[in-house]
Amino acid sequence: MFATPAMAQDATAAVAPPVAAAADQPQDTQASNADIIVTGSITRNPASATASPVVSVTSADLQNRGISTVADALQLLSANNAGTAAPSWSSFGFATGASSPSLRGLNNSYTLVLFNGMRTASYPLGDDGYRTFVDINTIPSSIVDRIDVLQDGASATYGSDAIAGVVNVIIKREITGLHLNGSAAISQRGDNGERKLSASAGYGKLDEQGFNVYINGEYQKSDPLFLRDRGYPFNTADQSKICGTAAQGCLFNGIRNGIQANGSYGGFASTSVPFVRPYSAAFTSLGGNQLLNPALGCQGLTAYTLTAAQRAAGGVDGAGNLIAPATVCQEDLVNEYRSYNSNIERKGLNARATFKLGSFGEAYVMANYYNTKTSGNNAGPTSLVSSTANGGPVVTVASIYLPAYVCAAGVGSVDAAGRVVATGCTAANGTLNPNNPFAAAGNLARLTGLVPVTRTTDTDTKTYRFTGGITGTIGDGWNVALNGTASSVILKTENRGYLYLQGFLDAVAKGTYNFVDPSKNTEAQTQGVFPTNRNRSISKLTQIQASVDKDVFKLPGGDVNIAVTGAYRYESINQPSSNPPNTVNPAARYYSINAVSVVGSRHVWSAGYEVTVPIIDQLKLKALGSYDSYSSGQKAFSPKFEAEFKPIEQIKLRGTYSKGFRAPSFSESFALPTTGFVTASTPCTSPTYAAFCAAHTTGTATPNPAYVNGYTYGLTSSGNPNLKPERSTSFTGGIVLNPIPAVTITVDYWQTKIKNVIVGASASDDIFQQYYTNNGVVNIPNVVVTRGVPDALNPTALPTIGTIAAQYKNANQFQARGIDFSVSARVPITNDVKWITNANASLLLRLDQTLEDGTVNRFDNSLGQCGITACSGAPKWRGTWQNTLDFNGQGNISLTAYYTAGYSQVATDSGGVYGDCQQSTDNGQILAYNNGDPVQCNTKAVFYLDGHAEVKVQNRMTLYVDVKNLLDRKPSYDPNGGYGLYQFQPAWSDSLFVGRFFRVGAKVDF
């Protein structure tokens, strides 16, 4: 259950549900000189707690909501209204296997994640290749005491990155006894299973024996879930059953060689079963396509015999030969390959020792190890006709011609027309090509097919953290604290099934790969064309900070406290490219594997202050600030002012004003060109695309649907070492009401403005307009637009956009503002039953980006920011409401409701026009029917319920059950969300796609 966003001490004292406190249960008793962590303050004194809105979530809250990971807890937070990366992004996200929160509608680089009040090493692969974040999957959930979410700018306390807020995960200070917790879970449909086990053992009571030592271990295994495991329209590339009016028609059947709803055939498409066409040595077509291996047929794919009209619609060559074969093989890449959740395995080992230091204070040391592995991140096969990755000289393959002869001296290359050709072999020094059925006649074979190996990515992330600190009081009331931490994250990635172009060229020229029957290839032959790609990246962080504070004199409202702090931090990253540029041989690179790479390090020195002034009992003021200096050249001073006014016991007014900053990430400063991908379409009803569609036909006047119905273009950004820090100004103002002691109501208005926003390559209407109406020529300063892969049926026509490239720069401004609400109450029903209710809601009033030319991209209540938050949307409203019946510590029943409002499908940073669905559709940003009408202008709201029940069956054992998505609600159709990968929005509808989900478990305490 999420506590009310009141001050930190109010949250735990007045709102958190009661937890039975037996002597043999995990305890965290806070003595006067204990190591108390106060989020939003540099002191450890609860009297200095921040006036900023804080949501505090205890371990009991997580249990009662059926939440098993920190990632899940933050995903469901109402203020996380720009979309924490959903579990599905372990398969398709840029930062494979990782997850992070995005508070206040802003992206995850503006939310700072702390571990026990201190920074921790970031994930060594940036989100979208450049946004630095902490992977919250690496935080051990079984020893979490509470999660504090400060929903306000906090650079005055924590420095860079804390513009939108701070997530502070606080670990248990003391555990005694032995505590076991095990659970098993599975969806109602018998898949996506989960097993979890944790064990904690501790000895020593701090208040009685002066020390406590504990160790903890946890393990979690989650099974994969494929899109084919759920119903239509999510389980197939065939969207032709989504139809509008007769004039609008039906959507595209994306199955390879699929037949459209009106019975038409869109032209021959490649599948994992290869076809060939005969060509002369001068590249003149001599016939249509045929199976390369007729004896194997469609090899498990669906064989479909085309009608005469359908075959004719597939086009003819220059000699009048039909291009399409009589029988085609149909392949559904979504149904066959695409995973939603991957295999995820988590293992953690933790140890902590805490000691009393007599009358002085307390010291602790802690070590944490966490290992997260993901496997089965399945991207499916890709076309043999493609391009090497951006980030260096790009080689585009438009067509493949198998030679008549192969030999050891054969040389494969890509000519100026994008044709794979082979030279160096003749009848005198070679043999007839076994992959070319036309070799005996001296002809070439044009090969059409997909990579016959499925592309997968596995990740193995190991996180190491060592933390220690000492706090106490010396002299005449001087409170001192010294803390340090060192952490590193090591990420190993393994990419399999990705085509290595030089190896492919060698295989074509030398005949060393069996295209006729790929199952006959040895491992060495497969590795020659699809060599496994392995990479190792590492990030490190070391931090030391010290603070001292003292009550200097009294005022009518209490003691004036002055605190100063100093800190030093070293951070580094070494992320070598998995696909480095090669100017000597541009073909010596992979298809699809991103070239992202960055190596860098920097030192950061910080000094800060905090002055707490309780003028009278009703009024407390606080001023704080931090000065940060980076060895990379950035400097920033971040002040903050807070005020609390409590005219009567039942009412408290609070407000804050602060300045903040975000230093450029290593990637933004130093990275090689990095490409993220965005989906788009070319609506033929729009004048912008009229000439383009006319040039891409099937041999008739009909545009080739396999090419014009949708495509993916890349946004390629490269580092700029001269970037300045982003600067923010934040304001909050709110009221906390306690009409009766058992009820708390809060309302907080917040506003954040960010200048000098660092931006990379982005799309604009002008780019699309120029490219598609000016034969691919775009004249915009500092922007380079390259062409994509040609249309196989119309290879000389203008291709779709391939990439839009630019260097990172300080250019834009962000503005976000909204209102947070909460209501909580604890009502006795009987002497043994309490009703605990807690509702939280966030209203996003405004979220926009002002470009350097003055254009305003508005995102609130819309699908954007697509270029930053993966088309997760920025809904106006998010809310949760939990109700718990607590049976005096002997058990409880909880029901939690989650709501996310619907929003417009417009994404203004991807060609959309805010408030104009039709114009956004005309621009190709929103999916359209055949006549140009938008398929969907607004998404539906998301609502579902989660249930939890537990009972203490004996003094030391508790049994519990969770039912996620209790009503088994289904996700709504959303063809534009999440880059259009799933046909629904994974950021908000994850539980709906999984379906009703059961977990049973037991806790044993000794």
N, C-alpha and C positions, 0 to 999 in steps of 0.2 A: 504494500500500500504506500502510495506517495504521500508524504507528510505535507502539511500546508507550507507554502513558501513564506514563512515568517523568519524571524531571526533564528540563528542556529540553535541557541539554547531554548527558544520557545518551541521549536519543531520537535525536539526529542522529549521535552518535558510535558507538553500539552497535547500532542497529537499522536505520537507513535503508539501503536497498540501495546498492551502489556505483555511482557514475556516472563513466564514463570522463572523465578530465580532460586533454584535449588543449589545446594553447595557443590553438587557433583556435575553441574552444567557449566558450559563455557561462560566465564564471567569477564567483565570489563569494568571493574569498579574504579571510579576516578577519584583518587584522593586529591588533597589540595595541591600537592606538588607533583601530580601525575603528568604524564606526557599527553596532554590534551591537544588535539588538533582542531583549530578553529578555522574553518574555511573562510577566506576573504580577509584574513588578518595576519600580520607578521608576528603577533604575540600569541602566546598560548593561554591568554586570560579570557575566559568566556565573557567577561564584562566588556571586552572590546569587539564583540561579534559585530559583523557588518550589518548595515541597514539595507543592503541590497537584498532582493528577493532570493531566497535559497529554498530549494526543494531537497529534503533529506529522506533517503530511503534506507530503512534498516534491513538487516538480514531476515528478520521476521516478516517484514513486508514482502521481500522477494519470495519467501517460502509460501506465504498466503496467496500470492498471485500466480503461483506455479511457474515462476521465472527461474531458470536454471543457470543462466549466464549473465554477466555484466552487459554483454552486447545486447541481449534481449531486453534487459531493463532500460537501457538508454534508447533503444529503438521505439519503445512504447511510451516514452516521456512526451507529454503534450507539447512542451516547448521545442522538441526536436521536429520542427516543421519544415525541414528541407530534405529529409530523407536519409537516415542512417543507411549505409550500404546494407542491403538485405542479404540473407544467406546465399541467395542465388548468385550474387556477384562473385562468389568464390569460383563460379564457372565462367562468368563473362566480365567481371570487373577488371579494371586496369591493375589494381593492387590485389592480385589473386590471393584468396585465402584470408584477407584482412577485413576489418570492419571498424567504423568510427562514427561518432555522432556529429550532427550539424545543427547547432542551436540557432534560434532566432531567424530562421529562413535563410541564413547565410551558410556558406559551404564549410566543410570540416576543417579547413585551415584556420578558421577563426575561433574554434573551440579548443581550449587547452585542457589536456587530460593529465591529472596528477596521480601519483601513487603514494599514498600516505603523506600527502602534502608536498611532495617533491616531484620534479620532472623525471621522466624516464625516456630511454632511447626511443626514437621514432622508428616506424616501419621503414626498412631500407628501400622500399619502392613507393614513390609518391602516388597518391590518387590522381588519376589521369596523367601520371608521369611527373607531376610537379608539386602537388599539395602535400605538405608535411603533416603527418598525423601519427598518433599512438594507436597501435592495434589493440583494441579493447578485448579481443579474443585471448590475449596473453595474460589477463589478470585472473588470479585464482579466486573463483567465486565462493568456494567452501569456507574461506576464512575472512570473507568480507564482513566487517562490522556495520558499515553504512556507506552509502554513496551520497555525497553532497553535490548538488548541482547549483552553482551560483549563476543566476540568470542576469548577469550585468557585466559591463566592462570591468576588467580587473588587472589591467597592466600596471596600475599603481602598486599592486602587491606582487604580481607574478611576472611582469615583463611582457615580452612579445607573445603574440598569438591569443591572448585572453581578451579578445575584442567582443565576441558574442557571449562568452561565459566560460565557466570552469567546471569541469567534472573532476571531483576529488574522491578517489576510491580509498577508503580508510580501512585498514586491516585490524583484526582483533588484537588487542593489547595483551590479553591474558586468557589462557585456556587451561583448565585443570581436568584431569580424568581422561577417559577414552571415549571417543564419540565416532560412531559409524553412521553413514548415510548411504543407502543404495537404492537405485530406482531403475525401472525399465519402462520404455514408452514405445508406442507404435500408433500409426494412424488407423482410423476405422477401416481403411482399405487394405490394411495389412502391409504397409510399406513405410519408408522413412523412419525406421526404428531407431531407438536411442537407448544406450546403456550408460549409467553413471554410478560411480562409487567414489566416496571420499572417506578419509579416516584422519582423525586428529587425536593426538595424545599429548597431554601436558602435565607438568608437575610443579608444585610450589605456588603458594598464595602470597601475592605481593604485600598485602597489608599485614599478614601474620608472620610469614617467613622471610619476606624481603626480596623474594625473587620468583620468577616464573620462567619456565622453559617449555616450549612446545614444538612439535613437528607435525607436519600435515602433508598428506598426499591426496591427489584426486585424479580421476580418469574418466573420460567421456568419449563415447564412440557413437557417431551418427551415420546412418545409412543414406545412400543417395536416393534422389527422387528424380525421375525423368518426366519430361513433358508428356510423353506418351502414356504415362500412368494416370492421367486425368482426362476429362471429357472434352468434347468439342466446344469452342474452337481452338483450345489451347494445345491440343495434341497433334496438330497437323499444319503443314504449310498450305493446305487447301482452304482458302477463305471464301470460296465461290458459293457457299451456302449463306453468306451474309449478303442479303439483297435488299435493295430499296424498291422504289416504284419501277414500273416498266421502263420509264424514261431513264432512270438512274442506272438500272442494271444491277449486276452482282460484282462482288470483289474478285480479285485475282486468285486463280488456282496456282499456287506456287510450287506444287509438286513438279519435279523435273519431268518434262514431256506430258504434263497434265492437260486435260481437256477442260476448257472453260465452261461456264454454266450455259452459255448459248450454243455449245457444241463445237466451238471453233478451236483450232490448234494454233499455238503461238510460235511454232518453229522449233526445230530440233535443238534440244538442250543436252548438255553433257551429264553423264552419270558415272558412278563408279564402275560400270560396265563399259569398256572402251569400244568406240566405233572408229572406222577409218573411211576415207574417201580417196579414190585414185586421182593423182595429179601428175602432169608431165614434169620433166626437169625444169621447164620454164614456168612452173606454177600455174598451169592451165588446168582447170577442172575437167576430169574425164568421166565423171559419174557422181552418183549420190553416195550417202552414207550406208555402211553395212557393218554388221558385227565383226569385230576383229577375230573373235573366236566363236563361230556359229555353233560349234559342238557344245559349248557351255550355255548357250542361250542367254537369258537375262540373269542368270546366276542368283536366283532368289528374289530379284526385283519383279515388279509386276509387268508382264508383257502386254502390250496393247497394240492391236492392229488398227492402223489408221484407215479411215474411209478415203475414197478417191479425192473428195473435196478437201479433207483435212490434210492429206498428203500434198495436194497442190498448193494449199495455203502455206506450206512450209518453204515455198520458194523453189526456183530453178537456177541452175548455173548458166554460164554463157552459151552452152551448147543445147540448152533446153532440157537437161537431165534434172529430174526431181531430186532435191537435196535430201528431203526426209526419207528414211527407209520405210518399207511397208509395215514393219513392226518395230515399235520403240520400247525402250525399257523405262518404266516410271519409277522415280525414287523420291520419297518424302524425307528430306533431310531433317526436318523437325521431329517426325515420329521415330525415325531410325536412330538418331544420334543425340539430340540435344538434351542435356541434363539441366535440371533446375537446381537441385542441391547436390553437391559432391559428397564423397566419403570424407568425413571430418573426424579426426582423432586428436584428443587433447590429453596431455599428461602434465601434471604439475607436482613439484616437491618444494616444500617451504619449511623454514625453521626460524624461530625467533627466541631470543633470550632477553629478559628484562630484569633489571636489578635496582633495588633501592640503594641509594647512596647516603644512608643515614639521614641527618636532618637537611642535607644539601638538596637532594632531589632524586633523579632517576636517570638510568641509562639503558639503552637497548641496542642490540644488533640483530639484523634480519637478513636472511638469504632466500632468494626465490629463483626457481628454475621452472620454465614453462615451455612445453613443446607442442606445437600445433602442426598437424599434417593434413593436407587435403590431397585427394587423388580422384581421378575420374572427372576432372574438369574438362568436359568433352566439347570440343568445338566442331566436330564432324569433319568431313573431307572438304577440301577446297579445289577449285578448278586448276587444271594444269596450265590453263591460259590465265596468267595473272602477272603480278609485278613483284619484284623484290621490295623489301620494306623501305619506307622513307627513313631519312637520316643519313643518307649518302647518295652517291650516284644510283639512280633507279633504272633497272632494266625491265622493260615491259614486254611480255610475251603475248602476242596476238594470235599466233597460230603455230602449230608444230608439224613438221614434215619429217617423217621417218625415211632415211635414205635407202637406196636399193642395195648398197653394200656397206658392211661394217668390218672394222678391223682394229687391231690394237693401236694403230697410228691415227685412227679417226679423230677429227677435231669438230666439236660442236660449238655453235655460236648463234647469236641472235642478230639478224641483220637490221638495217635501218627501218624496215617495214614491220619489225617485231616478229619476224618469222624465225623459228628454230630450224636451222639448217645444219647439215653435216658435210664435211669435205675430207679428203685425204684417203678415201678407200675406193678401190676399183676392183674389177674382176681379177686383176693381176696380183693384188696384195691383200684381198679380202675375200669374204664369203657373202652369199646372199643373206640379206637381213631377215632373220626368222620372225621379226615383229612386223614385217611388211609383206602382206599377201600379194602385192603387185610388183615385187622386186624382180621376178623372173622376166617381166616385160620391160624392165628398166624404168619403172615409174616410181614416183614418191607416194607415200601414204600419209594423208593429213589425219593426224590423231586427234580425236575429241574424247575427253573424259575428265573425271575428277581424280584427285589423288587417291590411289587405292589403299591408303592407310589413314585411319582415323586420327585426327590431331587431338592430343591430350596434353594437359599441363598438370604436373604434380608439384606441390610446395611442401617444404619442410622448414618450419621456423622455430628456432631455439632462442629463448629470451633468458638472460641472466641478469639478476639484480642483487646488489649488496647495499644495504642501507644501515646506518647507525646514527645514534644521536645521544646527546646528554642535555638534560634540562635541570635547572635548580635555582636556588636563591642564595646569594652571597651578600655579605656586608649588611648594610642598612636597607634591605628590601630590594636589592638589585636582582631582577629575574634575568637569567642568561640561558641561552640555548645555542647549541652547536650541532649541526646535522650535516651528514654527507651521504652521497650515494654514487654508485658507479653501475652502469648497466650497458648491455650490448644486445643487439638483435642480429642474429645470423639467419639469413634467408637463402635456402637452396631451391632453385627451380629446375625442373626437368621437362623439356618440351619434346614430345615424340610425334612423329608423323608429319612434320613440317618439311616441305620440299626445299632442298638445297640446290639452287639453280645450276651451279657448276657441275655438281654430281649428276644432275639430270641431263645436262648437255653431253657429258662424257658417256652416260649410258646410252643416249640416242645414237651417238657417233660410233661407239665401240660395240654396241649390241650386248652390253653386260647386264641388262635388266630385262626380265621376261614380262613384257606388256600383255602378251597373249594369255598367259595364265599366271598372274602375280603370286598365287599360292605356291608356285614351284620355286620361287626365289629363296635363296638361302638368306640367313641373317646378314651376312656380309654384303650380298647384293642389295638388300633393302637398305642397309645402313649407308651404302654408297650414294643412294638417291635421297633418302630421308634420314640422315644421321641424327641421332639423339643429341639434343642441345642442352647443355648443362651450364648453370651459372650460379655464382655464390656472391651475395652482397652482404655487407655488414654496416651497421650503424652503431655508434658509441656515444655515450654521454657520461660525463663526470661532473658532479655539482657539490660544492661546499657552501654552506650558508651559516651565518651566525647572527644572533639578535640579542639585544639587551633592552629591557624596559624597566621603568620604575614609576611608582606613584609619587609625584613630586610635591603636590600640595592638595588641599581639600577645597572644594567649592560646596555650595549648598546641596548640589545634586550628587556629590561623591568625589572620589579621588581623580585628579587629573593625571593621566598616564601618558608618558612619553616613551616611544620606542624607536630604536634605530636598528638597521640591519645592513649587512653586506654579504655579497655572494659572488662566487666565481663559478663559471661553467665552461666546460670544454665539450664540443660536440663535433662529430665527424661522420662522414659517409664515404663508403667505397662501393660503388655500384657499377661494375664493368658492364659493358654492353653485351647482350646475348647475340647481337647481330651487328657487329661494328662496321662502320663505313669501310669500303675498300676501293680506293681510287686506282689502284694498279689493276685489279680485276673485279669490276663491279658485279660480275656474275657469281662471284664467290660469296654469296649471301643467301639468306633464306627468304622465302615468301612469308609474310604475315607476322613474323616475330619482330616486336618493336625494337628499335635501335636505342632506346632510352639508356642513358649512361650519365653518371655524375660522380665526380670525386672531389671532396673538399673537406675542410676543417676550419674551425674558428674558435676564438676565445671570447667569452662574454663576461664583463665585469658589471656588477650592479650595486647600487647603494640606495637605501630607502629609509623613510621615516614614517611614523604614525603617531598622531597626537589625539588622544581621546579626552574630550572636555564635557563632563556632565554639569552643565551650568546650574540647573535646578533639577529637582526630581522629575519634572515633566519634560525637560529638554536636554538632549545629548547631542553634541557636535563632534565630528571627527574629521581630521585632515590627514591625508597620507599621500605619498608620492614615491616614485622610483626613477632613478637615472640609470640608463643602460647604455653600455658602450661595446661595440662589436669590433673585433680585429679586422673584419672585412670592410669597415669604414662607416657603418651605420651607427647613429647615436639618437637617443630619444629621452625626453623627460616626460613622465606621465603622472600628473597630479589627479587627486580625487578628493571630493568633499562629500560628507554624509551628514544627514540630520535626522533625528528622531524626536517627535513631539507627542507627548502623551498627556493631553489635557485632563482626561479622567481615566480610571482604570480600564474601562471597556473600549477605549479608542486609542489607537496609536497611528500617527501620521509619519511617513518616512519618505526620504528622497535622497538621490545621489546625483552627482555631476562628475564626469571623469573624462580624461583624455587617455588615449591608448595608441598602440602601434603594433604592427606586424612586420618583422624583418623579412626580407626576401629569403625564400627557401634556397637550399643549395641548388636545387634543380632550376629554379627561376634565374639564378645567377650564372650557373656554370654548365648546365646540361647540354648534351648533344641534342640535335633535333628529335623531338618526341611527338608521336602522332596518336591522337585519339580520334575515334570515328563517330560519325553522326549519320543517321538515316535521312533520306530525302526522296522526293519523287519528282517527276517531270510531267505535270498535268498538261495533256495535249490541248485542252480547251483554252489554256492561257496563251495570249499572244507571245509571251516570252519564250515558250517552248514549241511554237507552231512549226518553225523551220526545222528544229531538231527532230520532232516526231515525224515530219514528212520524210526525213532522210533515213529513218530507222524503220523500215517496213519489212514485211515477210515475203516480199516479191509481189505483193499487191498493194493497195492503198492503205491496208491495215497496219498501224504501228506495231512493231514487234513487242508484245507485252512482256516477254522475258527480259527485255532490256529497258523499256521506258517506264514500267510500272513502279520501280523503286530501285534505289542504289544506296551505297554507303560511300561517303567521302571522308577524307582525313583532315584534321586540323593539326598542322605541324608547327610546333613552337620550339624555339631554341633559346639558350641562356643568354643573359645580358649582365655582365659584372658591374655595370654602372647604375643599377637600380637603387632607388631610394626606399626607405620604409613606407609602408602604408600608415596613414594617420587617422585616428578615429576620435569622435566626440560622442559621448553617451550620456543619457539622462534617464532616470527612473523617478517615479513619484507614485506613492500608493498609500493605502490605508489598511490597517489590521483591526478587525472588530472582534471583541470577545463579549457579546451580549450577556452570556452566562459562562461560567468557567468551562463548561463542557463543549462549547461551540466556538470555533474560530472561522472568521471570514476574511479573505484578503482580496484586494483589487489593486493591481499595479500596472501603470502605464510605463512603457519603455520606448526609447528611441535611440538609434545608433546611426551615425553618418561616418562614412569612410572615404577619405580622399587618397590620391596617389595610388589608386587600386592598380595592382599589377595584372596585366592581361597578356595573353598570348594570341595566337591566331584565332580569328573568329569569322563567322559567316555574316554576310549582310545582303540586303536586297540588291545593292549595287553590283556586288560581285556576281550574283546569279544573272542579273540583267545583262551585264557586259559579256559574260562568258557565253551565254546561250544565244545572244543576238549579234555577237561580233566574232563569230567563228573561233571562240576559245581565247580571244585576246582580252586581257583585263589590265587596265591602266589605273592602278591605285597605288600610291606611294607605300613602299616598304611591305607590300603584299605580293607574293608569288603564287600563282595558281597553275597547277599542272593538270594535264589530262589524265583521265582514267583508262581502264582497259577497254579496247574497242569492242564494238558489237560484232559478234561472230558472223552474223548475216550481212552486216554492212560495215566491213572493216575500214573503209576509207572515210566514213562519215565521222563528224565530230563526236568524240566519246563524251560520256558524262564527266563531271568534275572529278579529278582524282584526289588532289590535296590543295588546301589553302595554307600557305606557310607564312610565318612572320616571327620576329624576335619578341621576347617578352619586353614590356615597357610599362612605365607608370603613365596611365592615361585617364582612367575613368574614376567615377565616384559611385559608391553604393549608399543607399538609404533604406533603412528598415525601421518600422515602428509597429507597436501592437499593444495589446492589453492581456494580462494574465489574471485568471480568477481561481479562487479555491474556496471550498467550504468543507469543514470537517467537524465531526461531532462524536462524542462518546456518551452514549445514553444507557444507563442501567435499565434492563428489562425486568430482571428479578435479582435477587441477591447473588445468583450464580451465573447470570447471563448478561452480557453487555453487547450492545449494538454499536459498532464502530463504522462510521460512514465517512467517505472522503472523496470529494470531486475536485478535479483540476481541469481547467480549460485554457487554451491559448487562442487569441484572435490576432491574426496577422493583418494589420490595417494597410500596410504599404511595404513593398519590396521592389526597388528599382535600381537600375544601373544607368548612369549618365555617361555616354561615350564622349570622346574628346571632341567630336564634331558637334556636340550638343544634343544628339539624338538620345532619347530616353527609352530604354528597354524596361518595361514594367513586367514584373513577374508574379506579384501576389495574385492569388486566385487563378493561376494559370499553370500550364505544363512546364514552363521554363523554371530554372535556367537549364536548358538542355546541354549547353556547352560546359557546364560546371557540375551540375548535380544529376547528370545522366537521365534527364527527362523524368525526374521523380515527382515534379510538381511542387507547388507551394500553396497548399490549401489554406483558406481563410481560417477555418476552425479545426482544432484537434482537441479531444477531450477524453478523460477517463473518469469512471465513477466506480469505486469499490465499496462494497458493503460486507461487513464481517460480523458474524455472531460468535462471540467468544464465550466458551463455557468454563470460565474460571480456571483457565490453564489446563483443563482436561481435554480440550479439543476445540475446533472451530470450523465454521463453514463460511466460505467467501465466494462472492460473485462479483466479477469485475467487467464493466462494459467499456468498450473502446469505440470511439467515433472519430472519423476523419471526413471532412466535408469534401464534396465534389468540387471540380474546378474546370475552367476553360482549357481546351486542348491547345490553345495558342502558345507558342514559344517564340517570343520576340527576338531572341538571339539566334534563331535558326530560320529566319525568313517570315515569321509570323507577324501579324499586326494586332496589337492589343485591342480587344473589344470587337474585332472584325473577323469572324470565323471564315466567311466566304473569301475575303482577300487573302487570308492566311492559306486557304486551300488553293487559291489561284497561284500563290507563290510557291506551292509545292511542299509546304510545311505540314499540312494536315492531309491525311489520306482522303482521296476523293473517289466517288463513283465514276462510272464511264462518262457521264454528262458533265462532270466537274463539280457536282454538289458534294459538300463535305459528308463523310460517313458519320462523323461524330463531332459535335462542337463542345460537349461538356461530359465529364465523367460523372458517374454516380457516387454518392457518398458511401463510405465503408463503415459498417457497424457489425460488431460481433461480441460475444460474451465468453469469458473464461471462468471456470469454476474450480474451487479447491476445497477439500475437506480433510481433516485430520482428527485422529482420536488417540488418546493415550490408553493403550490396552493394559499396561501395567506400569509400575513406577518408572521403569527404565526404557520402555519401548513405545514408540509412536508410529502408527501407520497413517499413510496419507495417500490421496488420489487427486490427480489433476485431470480436468477435461478442458482442453483448449478448443476454441471455436465450438462451443457447446451446441449451438443451433445448426452446425454443419452448413454455414452459409458459403456460397460460391462467389468467386471473384466476378466482377462485371467485365464485359468486353471493353478493351481499351487498346486499339491498334496503334496508338501513338506513344504510349507511356513506355518507359524503360527501353528507349531506342527501338521500340517495336519488336523486341526479341521474343516476347511471350504472349502478346495479345491481351495482357492485363498488366496492372501496375504493381510490380513486386515490392516497392517501397512501403505500400500501405496494405496490400492484400496478400501478404505472404501466408498468414494463417488461413485465409480463405482458400488459397490454392491447395495447401496441404490437406485441409478438411478437418473434420473432428479428430482430435488427437488425445489419446489416453496415456497417462503416466501413473504408475503405482510405485510406492516406495515405502521404506521403513527407516526410522532413526533409532539407534540404540545408544544409550548413554550410561557409562559406568563411572 
